[in-house]
């Protein structure tokens, strides 16, 4: 059969997309394959993905389409527009199987029309996010790298899911000397961001400096606000000689060859691919017990697993690891880690599992119900778009939101009843949310804006502090500001509200 692998982003490198690219490399040994690289508005394909395809000798083509990492950002109109070019590509290339990453409903639309089996790779998502998945427009087959999230997607969407671990980047382990060191180099991989928890890792390593000669080598884009917080902390504490930021590295093999350990401090992952890379390069793994990690690794058996996610727990695990180097017990752990690599991550193991899943999908014979696109809910989505989009007097920001999130707009109209609401965020996006409530004709009275830093009035409504709101008598809160909203959602839920029941994103 001929398989098309649809990658995820037109710019940069996504961890999920990179894993799909590795899976494509595995399957190229068994099947005829082509990698589909997304392009941006200017028509240029993702340069990093193209470079990796060329390096691996994988055939590729460039197409325009977009994916979403969650149900909130589903762009239904854009998917309809891209469906035809995907079908044309599939016919031209005689594609008989689709494998995509993230939520790619344009590919699913094409798959149903052409009766082509389609499996998607997508990973961590909170249970409450599935409240937005209100129609049968997603692939019926799912591939994930942890049992935790495989079960979640299967249960929440009613689809078939299989757990297959990330594939090792090499055909065999590149063995190291694990004797006691004069200096220990600990690597961290991935973009510097809150969910990867690098600041806690930096503070944990800082605690170790008076006891062991160590350095932390951080490879990943650190230009975010959180990245600046990490860099500023290192400078402020005067520990720049021991904490090094490398930025994004296209090829991390040379760094892993130089390092002794890998530290994964993530608080939100499915199964960190960096751990698989580390075991392949024979590094000692120190990791938090995030998602699928405890499914494969046991503390002081084949890795050092922390009890929690803060700097103290990470510090304790690092110290345990370094003590094992000093007393020689590290050799036992690496023997077990090599067996783990063979059982879960080796190209042979992963390749057999993925190909076996493909064969089971084909035998199952399900390609999704193409008539769903003519069902009443989807007709209503299209009708809503046709009602709202032609309104030429709307500001460009409102038109853009309606175009990109008509799927979500329809959900709000169906979900939200009469009541009173506050908008969290007294800025430009809050003003956009205020207008959207009127344009969508939601039967909602906006009583106030919530903002930590501002006072006075906005859009003719008072600005209140979060503690000044009576949440027991507030029917809805619309969150509308840039940046991470996790803390706000947590705060609102702590005050008796429920995400995607009476707490919604809007305008952002």
Backbone torsions as a table, in degrees:
resi	resn	phi	psi	omega
1	UNK	NA	163.2	178.1
2	UNK	-114.5	125.0	-173.2
3	UNK	-110.3	133.3	172.1
4	UNK	-104.3	125.3	178.8
5	UNK	-104.0	114.0	-176.6
6	UNK	-96.3	113.6	179.8
7	UNK	-78.3	-178.6	-163.7
8	UNK	-107.2	-36.8	-169.4
9	UNK	-133.8	143.0	179.7
10	UNK	-78.9	-9.5	-178.0
11	UNK	-136.6	145.2	174.5
12	UNK	71.6	-163.3	-177.0
13	UNK	-130.3	118.4	175.0
14	UNK	-95.3	144.0	179.5
15	UNK	-61.9	-40.9	179.7
16	UNK	-67.2	-41.2	178.5
17	UNK	-66.2	-39.4	178.5
18	UNK	-63.9	-37.2	177.4
19	UNK	-65.7	-40.5	176.8
20	UNK	-62.3	-37.9	178.1
21	UNK	-63.2	-38.4	176.3
22	UNK	-66.3	-39.0	177.2
23	UNK	-64.8	-37.1	176.9
24	UNK	-62.9	-40.3	177.5
25	UNK	-61.6	-40.6	177.0
26	UNK	-62.0	-48.0	-175.3
27	UNK	-71.8	-19.2	178.2
28	UNK	-66.0	-17.9	178.2
29	UNK	-80.8	-14.6	-176.5
30	UNK	-116.9	-24.8	-173.6
31	UNK	-138.9	166.3	169.8
32	UNK	-77.9	126.5	-175.6
33	UNK	-134.2	159.6	169.1
34	UNK	-142.8	135.4	177.4
35	UNK	-92.3	132.1	178.6
36	UNK	-104.7	116.8	-176.7
37	UNK	-100.5	125.2	179.0
38	UNK	-74.0	150.0	177.5
39	UNK	-116.8	161.5	176.5
40	UNK	-85.5	-169.4	-178.5
41	UNK	-62.3	-27.9	-177.8
42	UNK	-82.2	-4.2	176.0
43	UNK	91.4	-6.8	-179.8
44	UNK	-84.1	131.4	179.3
45	UNK	-72.6	162.0	178.5
46	UNK	-59.9	113.0	-173.1
47	UNK	-64.9	-37.1	-178.8
48	UNK	-66.7	-42.6	178.4
49	UNK	-66.2	-40.7	179.0
50	UNK	-62.5	-42.2	178.6
51	UNK	-60.9	-41.2	-179.4
52	UNK	-70.7	-36.0	175.5
53	UNK	-61.7	-45.3	-180.0
54	UNK	-63.0	-41.7	-179.5
55	UNK	-63.0	-38.5	-179.7
56	UNK	-85.2	-7.4	-177.4
57	UNK	71.5	31.4	-178.0
58	UNK	-97.0	129.1	176.1
59	UNK	-65.4	143.4	-178.4
60	UNK	-143.9	157.3	171.1
61	UNK	-136.2	156.7	-178.7
62	UNK	-108.6	129.6	176.7
63	UNK	-135.1	155.9	175.9
64	UNK	-95.8	122.1	173.0
65	UNK	-165.9	167.6	178.5
66	UNK	-129.8	152.5	176.3
67	UNK	-122.3	167.1	175.8
68	UNK	-128.0	146.8	176.4
69	UNK	-93.6	-3.6	178.0
70	UNK	-152.5	171.2	-176.0
71	UNK	-76.2	-23.9	179.9
72	UNK	-61.8	-36.7	-173.0
73	UNK	-97.3	15.3	177.2
74	UNK	-59.0	122.9	179.7
75	UNK	-104.4	87.3	-173.4
76	UNK	-67.1	-41.6	-178.3
77	UNK	-65.3	-43.8	178.9
78	UNK	-63.6	-37.6	179.3
79	UNK	-63.6	-41.5	177.0
80	UNK	-59.2	-39.8	-178.7
81	UNK	-69.7	-32.2	-176.3
82	UNK	-87.7	-15.4	-175.4
83	UNK	-55.4	-44.4	-174.6
84	UNK	-62.8	-43.5	-179.1
85	UNK	-66.1	-31.6	177.3
86	UNK	-70.5	-41.1	176.7
87	UNK	-63.0	-44.8	179.0
88	UNK	-58.9	-42.8	177.5
89	UNK	-61.6	-45.6	-178.3
90	UNK	-63.0	-40.3	179.0
91	UNK	-68.1	-45.7	-178.4
92	UNK	-61.1	-39.6	-175.6
93	UNK	-94.8	-1.2	-179.4
94	UNK	57.2	48.3	-179.2
95	UNK	-75.5	135.1	179.7
96	UNK	-118.8	-2.2	-178.8
97	UNK	-154.6	134.8	176.9
98	UNK	-109.5	137.8	172.6
99	UNK	-134.6	114.9	-176.2
100	UNK	-120.3	172.8	178.2
101	UNK	-128.7	143.7	-173.8
102	UNK	67.0	-167.8	-179.0
103	UNK	-88.6	105.4	-178.1
104	UNK	-120.3	84.6	-174.4
105	UNK	-76.0	-18.9	174.8
106	UNK	-64.2	-42.2	177.7
107	UNK	-66.6	-39.1	178.7
108	UNK	-64.9	-39.2	175.9
109	UNK	-59.3	-46.2	179.3
110	UNK	-65.1	-39.0	-179.3
111	UNK	-61.3	-43.1	-178.5
112	UNK	-68.4	-39.0	-179.6
113	UNK	-67.5	-37.0	-177.7
114	UNK	-94.6	-0.2	-178.8
115	UNK	57.6	46.8	-179.6
116	UNK	-106.4	127.2	175.8
117	UNK	-58.6	143.8	-174.9
118	UNK	-141.7	124.5	175.1
119	UNK	-118.7	142.2	-179.8
120	UNK	-117.8	144.5	168.8
121	UNK	-97.5	122.9	170.7
122	UNK	-156.2	151.8	-164.5
123	UNK	-122.2	-122.3	-167.1
124	UNK	-69.9	134.1	174.4
125	UNK	-156.7	137.3	-178.5
126	UNK	-72.4	150.7	-176.6
127	UNK	-56.9	-39.4	-176.6
128	UNK	-66.4	-19.3	178.2
129	UNK	-66.0	-27.0	-175.8
130	UNK	-72.1	-8.6	175.0
131	UNK	-61.3	-24.1	-179.1
132	UNK	-84.8	-8.1	-177.3
133	UNK	-88.9	75.8	-167.9
134	UNK	-99.2	6.2	179.2
135	UNK	-145.1	158.1	-177.3
136	UNK	-83.9	75.2	179.9
137	UNK	-123.2	9.8	-175.7
138	UNK	-109.5	157.8	177.9
139	UNK	-56.2	149.1	-179.5
140	UNK	-93.0	2.6	178.4
141	UNK	-129.4	139.1	-170.7
142	UNK	-138.2	139.7	177.0
143	UNK	-123.4	130.6	-175.5
144	UNK	-139.4	162.5	-177.1
145	UNK	-105.5	9.6	172.9
146	UNK	-140.8	146.6	177.2
147	UNK	-64.4	-35.7	-178.8
148	UNK	-55.7	-52.7	-175.8
149	UNK	-82.3	-25.9	173.7
150	UNK	-60.5	-44.8	179.0
151	UNK	-66.7	-38.2	-179.0
152	UNK	-63.5	-48.5	-180.0
153	UNK	-63.5	-39.8	179.8
154	UNK	-63.7	-46.4	-177.2
155	UNK	-69.7	-41.3	-173.0
156	UNK	-78.8	-33.5	-179.5
157	UNK	-102.7	-10.6	-177.9
158	UNK	68.4	38.7	-178.1
159	UNK	-117.2	171.3	177.1
160	UNK	-88.1	131.3	-177.6
161	UNK	-133.7	148.4	177.8
162	UNK	-136.1	139.9	175.8
163	UNK	-95.1	121.3	171.9
164	UNK	-131.7	127.3	-176.2
165	UNK	-71.0	159.6	176.7
166	UNK	-58.6	146.7	-177.3
167	UNK	-86.4	142.1	177.6
168	UNK	-65.1	145.6	-178.7
169	UNK	-76.7	-13.1	-179.7
170	UNK	-126.2	160.0	-178.7
171	UNK	-76.3	-16.1	176.2
172	UNK	-151.8	164.2	-179.2
173	UNK	-71.9	136.3	177.2
174	UNK	-93.2	96.7	-167.3
175	UNK	-70.9	147.9	-179.9
176	UNK	-120.5	168.4	170.6
177	UNK	-88.1	126.0	-177.3
178	UNK	-109.3	29.2	176.4
179	UNK	-76.2	169.0	-179.2
180	UNK	-60.8	140.4	-173.7
181	UNK	-109.2	158.2	171.6
182	UNK	-82.9	-22.5	173.9
183	UNK	-151.9	135.8	-178.5
184	UNK	-105.8	126.5	177.0
185	UNK	-101.7	124.1	-179.7
186	UNK	-112.5	125.1	-179.2
187	UNK	-95.8	147.2	166.6
188	UNK	-129.0	134.4	-176.6
189	UNK	-120.0	145.2	175.9
190	UNK	114.8	157.6	179.4
191	UNK	-54.5	139.8	-179.6
192	UNK	-78.5	108.1	-175.8
193	UNK	-152.9	167.0	-172.7
194	UNK	-59.9	-41.6	-175.7
195	UNK	-69.6	-21.7	176.5
196	UNK	-89.4	-10.0	161.3
197	UNK	65.1	35.2	-176.7
198	UNK	-65.7	-30.6	-177.8
199	UNK	-64.2	-40.9	176.3
200	UNK	-63.1	-38.7	178.2
201	UNK	-64.3	-41.7	179.0
202	UNK	-61.4	-44.3	-179.9
203	UNK	-66.3	-35.0	177.7
204	UNK	-66.2	-43.8	177.9
205	UNK	-64.4	-38.7	177.8
206	UNK	-57.6	-39.6	178.9
207	UNK	-64.2	-27.9	-177.2
208	UNK	-81.1	-15.4	-167.4
209	UNK	-61.9	-31.7	179.6
210	UNK	-78.5	-9.4	-175.7
211	UNK	-110.0	-35.9	-177.5
212	UNK	-135.5	146.8	175.3
213	UNK	-81.2	100.4	-176.7
214	UNK	-134.7	160.8	172.1
215	UNK	-138.1	153.3	178.2
216	UNK	-113.4	121.4	-176.5
217	UNK	-107.9	106.1	-173.5
218	UNK	-101.2	112.2	179.7
219	UNK	-107.9	110.5	-179.1
220	UNK	162.4	151.1	179.9
221	UNK	-56.1	122.7	-177.0
222	UNK	-119.1	28.4	-176.2
223	UNK	-92.1	0.8	179.1
224	UNK	-74.8	173.1	176.3
225	UNK	-60.3	-43.5	177.9
226	UNK	-64.6	-39.9	177.5
227	UNK	-59.5	-40.0	177.6
228	UNK	-65.6	-38.3	176.9
229	UNK	-59.5	-41.6	179.2
230	UNK	-66.0	-46.2	-179.4
231	UNK	-65.6	-39.2	178.6
232	UNK	-65.9	-38.0	179.0
233	UNK	-63.3	-44.3	179.8
234	UNK	-60.3	-43.3	-179.9
235	UNK	-67.5	-43.1	-177.9
236	UNK	-63.8	-37.0	-178.3
237	UNK	-85.0	-7.6	178.9
238	UNK	68.0	37.0	-176.7
239	UNK	-115.4	24.5	-178.6
240	UNK	-63.1	-21.7	178.2
241	UNK	-73.5	-18.5	-176.6
242	UNK	-111.9	-16.4	-179.5
243	UNK	-119.0	118.5	-175.0
244	UNK	-121.1	132.1	176.2
245	UNK	-105.2	122.3	-178.4
246	UNK	-100.5	-13.1	-172.2
247	UNK	73.8	-169.3	-179.9
248	UNK	-69.7	130.5	175.6
249	UNK	-116.7	120.8	180.0
250	UNK	-65.0	-37.4	179.8
251	UNK	-122.2	108.4	-175.9
252	UNK	-95.0	2.0	-178.2
253	UNK	-57.2	-43.6	-177.8
254	UNK	-65.1	-35.8	177.6
255	UNK	-67.6	-43.4	-179.4
256	UNK	-64.7	-32.7	177.6
257	UNK	-65.1	-28.8	-178.0
258	UNK	-85.8	-18.6	-171.8
259	UNK	-97.7	160.2	-179.0
260	UNK	-102.1	-33.3	-175.2
261	UNK	-135.3	158.2	169.2
262	UNK	-117.2	134.3	175.6
263	UNK	-112.4	119.8	174.2
264	UNK	-114.2	111.2	-175.9
265	UNK	-106.3	16.7	-172.0
266	UNK	-57.9	144.8	174.8
267	UNK	-105.7	-14.9	-177.4
268	UNK	-147.7	98.7	176.9
269	UNK	-150.0	168.2	171.3
270	UNK	-92.7	-64.8	170.0
271	UNK	-149.2	112.2	-173.2
272	UNK	-63.6	119.7	177.6
273	UNK	-63.2	-25.9	-180.0
274	UNK	-60.3	-31.5	179.1
275	UNK	-66.7	-40.8	178.7
276	UNK	-64.6	-42.4	177.0
277	UNK	-61.4	-40.7	-179.0
278	UNK	-64.3	-46.2	-180.0
279	UNK	-63.7	-35.6	178.5
280	UNK	-63.3	-36.1	178.8
281	UNK	-94.2	14.8	172.9
282	UNK	63.3	31.2	174.2
283	UNK	-84.8	152.4	173.1
284	UNK	-77.5	130.4	-177.2
285	UNK	-93.0	128.0	170.9
286	UNK	-120.3	119.6	-172.2
287	UNK	-146.0	152.6	170.5
288	UNK	-76.3	160.1	-176.2
289	UNK	-84.3	50.3	-174.3
290	UNK	-78.3	130.6	171.2
291	UNK	43.4	-110.9	-172.2
292	UNK	-80.0	-5.9	-177.6
293	UNK	-59.3	-48.0	179.5
294	UNK	-67.7	-12.7	176.8
295	UNK	-71.6	-20.8	-175.1
296	UNK	-120.8	-34.2	-173.1
297	UNK	-112.7	141.1	175.7
298	UNK	-121.2	140.4	-176.8
299	UNK	-59.6	130.7	178.3
300	UNK	61.3	17.8	172.8
301	UNK	-109.4	-56.9	176.4
302	UNK	-131.0	5.7	177.5
303	UNK	-169.4	175.8	172.2
304	UNK	-111.3	111.7	-175.5
305	UNK	-107.8	128.3	-177.8
306	UNK	-72.6	161.5	175.7
307	UNK	-84.1	-22.2	-179.4
308	UNK	-153.1	-161.0	-170.0
309	UNK	-117.3	1.0	-178.1
310	UNK	-91.4	175.8	-173.7
311	UNK	-62.8	-32.5	-179.8
312	UNK	-67.1	-45.4	178.3
313	UNK	-63.4	-40.8	179.6
314	UNK	-66.5	-42.7	177.4
315	UNK	-57.5	-45.9	-178.6
316	UNK	-61.8	-39.4	179.2
317	UNK	-68.3	-39.2	177.7
318	UNK	-62.2	-44.8	-179.7
319	UNK	-62.1	-42.5	177.9
320	UNK	-60.3	-41.4	178.9
321	UNK	-62.5	-49.0	-176.6
322	UNK	-67.0	-32.4	175.0
323	UNK	-64.7	-36.1	-179.4
324	UNK	-68.7	-30.4	173.0
325	UNK	-66.0	-41.6	-176.5
326	UNK	-67.8	-36.8	-177.3
327	UNK	-96.7	-0.6	175.3
328	UNK	86.6	-4.0	-178.5
329	UNK	-72.4	-7.9	179.2
330	UNK	-62.1	-26.9	-178.7
331	UNK	-63.3	-40.5	178.4
332	UNK	-61.1	-43.7	-178.7
333	UNK	-62.9	-40.9	-178.0
334	UNK	-72.2	-29.0	173.4
335	UNK	-62.1	-43.1	178.0
336	UNK	-68.8	-36.3	179.7
337	UNK	-64.6	-36.6	178.5
338	UNK	-66.3	-37.6	175.7
339	UNK	-66.2	-37.5	176.7
340	UNK	-61.8	-43.3	179.2
341	UNK	-58.8	-45.4	-178.5
342	UNK	-64.9	-41.1	-174.6
343	UNK	-76.5	-28.9	-172.0
344	UNK	-119.9	-33.4	-166.8
345	UNK	-116.5	-13.3	-175.4
346	UNK	-61.0	146.1	178.9
347	UNK	-54.1	-36.9	-179.8
348	UNK	-64.0	-47.1	-178.9
349	UNK	-63.5	-50.6	-177.4
350	UNK	-65.5	-41.5	179.3
351	UNK	-60.2	-43.5	179.5
352	UNK	-64.5	-39.5	-178.8
353	UNK	-68.4	-43.5	179.9
354	UNK	-65.8	-46.6	-179.3
355	UNK	-63.1	-38.1	176.8
356	UNK	-62.3	-37.3	178.0
357	UNK	-67.3	-42.9	175.6
358	UNK	-54.2	-47.7	-177.2
359	UNK	-63.5	-37.0	178.6
360	UNK	-67.5	-38.3	178.3
361	UNK	-64.2	-44.6	179.2
362	UNK	-62.9	-42.9	179.7
363	UNK	-64.6	-33.0	179.7
364	UNK	-66.2	-35.4	171.6
365	UNK	77.6	10.6	-179.2
366	UNK	-90.4	129.6	176.2
367	UNK	-124.6	16.9	176.5
368	UNK	84.7	155.9	-177.7
369	UNK	-88.9	106.5	-179.8
370	UNK	-69.7	-20.5	-179.3
371	UNK	-73.0	-10.8	-179.0
372	UNK	-59.3	-29.8	-177.6
373	UNK	-71.8	-11.6	174.8
374	UNK	-103.9	7.8	-177.9
375	UNK	-74.4	164.5	-175.2
376	UNK	-60.1	-45.8	179.8
377	UNK	-58.3	-43.0	-178.3
378	UNK	-71.5	-31.6	172.9
379	UNK	-63.2	-37.5	179.3
380	UNK	-69.6	-36.2	175.1
381	UNK	-60.5	-47.9	179.9
382	UNK	-63.1	-40.1	179.7
383	UNK	-64.7	-40.4	177.7
384	UNK	-61.8	-43.2	179.0
385	UNK	-61.8	-45.7	-179.2
386	UNK	-64.7	-27.8	177.6
387	UNK	-74.8	-43.3	-173.0
388	UNK	-85.6	-43.1	-170.7
389	UNK	-65.0	-38.6	-178.0
390	UNK	-66.5	-9.5	-177.9
391	UNK	-69.2	93.5	-172.0
392	UNK	-69.8	-17.7	-177.5
393	UNK	-80.4	-7.4	-179.1
394	UNK	-68.5	140.7	173.2
395	UNK	-59.2	152.4	-175.3
396	UNK	-58.4	-35.6	-178.7
397	UNK	-64.7	-39.3	179.0
398	UNK	-69.0	-41.4	179.7
399	UNK	-63.6	-39.2	-179.7
400	UNK	-65.3	-43.7	179.5
401	UNK	-62.4	-45.5	-179.3
402	UNK	-61.1	-42.1	-178.9
403	UNK	-65.3	-47.4	-174.2
404	UNK	-79.9	-23.9	-173.6
405	UNK	-128.7	36.6	178.2
406	UNK	-63.9	-30.8	177.5
407	UNK	-61.0	-43.4	179.6
408	UNK	-73.2	-37.4	177.9
409	UNK	-58.8	-42.5	179.0
410	UNK	-63.7	-41.7	177.8
411	UNK	-57.5	-44.8	-179.1
412	UNK	-63.2	-42.5	-179.6
413	UNK	-63.2	-34.1	179.4
414	UNK	-79.6	-31.4	-169.7
415	UNK	-90.1	-34.3	-168.7
416	UNK	-95.0	127.1	176.4
417	UNK	-98.9	-166.2	179.2
418	UNK	-68.0	150.6	175.5
419	UNK	162.0	-172.9	179.2
420	UNK	-111.2	145.7	-174.7
421	UNK	-143.6	157.4	170.2
422	UNK	-116.5	153.6	174.2
423	UNK	-110.9	122.1	179.9
424	UNK	-89.4	105.9	-179.0
425	UNK	128.6	101.4	-178.8
426	UNK	-97.8	57.3	178.7
427	UNK	-132.9	-161.3	-176.8
428	UNK	-57.8	-44.4	-179.1
429	UNK	-69.2	-33.8	175.1
430	UNK	-63.7	-40.1	176.3
431	UNK	-64.2	-36.6	176.9
432	UNK	-64.0	-42.9	177.7
433	UNK	-61.8	-40.5	179.2
434	UNK	-58.4	-43.4	179.4
435	UNK	-70.9	-36.2	-179.3
436	UNK	-64.8	-36.2	177.3
437	UNK	-57.8	-39.8	179.1
438	UNK	-73.4	-43.8	-176.5
439	UNK	-66.0	-37.8	179.2
440	UNK	-78.6	-3.7	179.0
441	UNK	57.0	40.3	173.7
442	UNK	-73.4	137.1	-177.8
443	UNK	-83.9	62.5	-172.9
444	UNK	-123.6	135.9	171.3
445	UNK	-101.0	116.8	175.9
446	UNK	-80.0	117.2	-175.7
447	UNK	-96.1	-26.1	-177.1
448	UNK	-165.8	160.8	166.9
449	UNK	-102.2	144.7	177.1
450	UNK	-107.8	129.7	178.8
451	UNK	-155.3	137.2	-178.4
452	UNK	-75.9	-29.7	-168.9
453	UNK	-108.9	-16.5	-172.2
454	UNK	-110.6	157.8	176.5
455	UNK	-135.5	176.0	177.8
456	UNK	94.3	-135.6	-179.8
457	UNK	-130.6	156.5	175.7
458	UNK	-146.9	130.6	-176.9
459	UNK	53.5	32.5	178.3
460	UNK	78.6	7.6	-179.3
461	UNK	-118.0	148.2	-179.8
462	UNK	-68.5	147.7	174.7
463	UNK	-98.9	123.7	-177.7
464	UNK	-116.4	156.6	170.6
465	UNK	-78.3	154.7	179.2
466	UNK	-54.6	-34.9	-177.1
467	UNK	-77.0	-10.6	-179.0
468	UNK	-91.4	-2.3	-176.1
469	UNK	-92.8	134.1	174.0
470	UNK	-88.7	93.4	-174.7
471	UNK	-69.3	-21.8	177.4
472	UNK	-68.2	-22.4	179.3
473	UNK	-116.6	22.7	175.8
474	UNK	-115.2	121.6	-175.4
475	UNK	-76.5	-36.9	-175.7
476	UNK	-144.8	151.7	168.2
477	UNK	-128.4	127.5	175.2
478	UNK	-101.5	121.4	179.1
479	UNK	-89.0	124.9	-175.3
480	UNK	-149.0	79.4	173.6
481	UNK	-154.7	161.7	179.9
482	UNK	-80.4	156.2	177.2
483	UNK	98.3	-176.7	-177.5
484	UNK	-67.1	133.9	-179.2
485	UNK	-111.0	4.6	-174.8
486	UNK	-58.4	-42.8	-177.6
487	UNK	-66.8	-36.7	178.9
488	UNK	-66.8	-44.4	177.9
489	UNK	-59.8	-44.0	179.6
490	UNK	-61.3	-41.9	-180.0
491	UNK	-63.6	-45.5	-178.6
492	UNK	-66.0	-41.0	177.8
493	UNK	-64.7	-33.3	176.0
494	UNK	-68.2	-15.7	177.4
495	UNK	-104.7	24.1	171.3
496	UNK	89.5	5.2	179.6
497	UNK	-95.2	164.9	-175.5
498	UNK	-128.4	127.7	-179.8
499	UNK	-64.0	131.3	-179.3
500	UNK	67.7	15.8	168.9
501	UNK	-118.7	-49.5	171.0
502	UNK	-137.1	11.1	171.4
503	UNK	-123.5	122.5	-176.8
504	UNK	-137.7	150.7	167.7
505	UNK	-79.3	147.5	176.5
506	UNK	-160.7	125.6	175.3
507	UNK	89.1	-7.6	-177.0
508	UNK	-116.9	NA	NA
